[in-house]
Amino acid sequence: MIFYITMFSLMASIAMLVWFSAGQNPWRLLIGYSSISTRLLVGIVFIELVTRVDFISEVALLFLILNTSGTIIAAYYLGVRR
């Protein structure tokens, strides 16, 4: 069951990235990237709840910080480029 949920989430993420990156608007690509990163973060938290491994929460926190800072930096440079 978890395998099917994971595969569906992965396929939906890829479809969303392709759909958002199809146009010439770089903001749509940034939204797709941020959406996929958020889904990965939720998946990491879910894995922590299932496996009860303590250090995964630290990995999730690091991933959250890197994702947020990367999105902010990309949005800044997209705003400067206009």
Long-range contacts (C-beta under 8 A, 24 or more apart in sequence): 2-50, 6-43, 9-39, 9-43, 13-39, 26-78, 27-78, 30-71, 30-74, 30-75, 30-78, 33-71, 33-74, 34-67, 34-71, 37-63, 37-67, 37-71, 38-67, 41-67
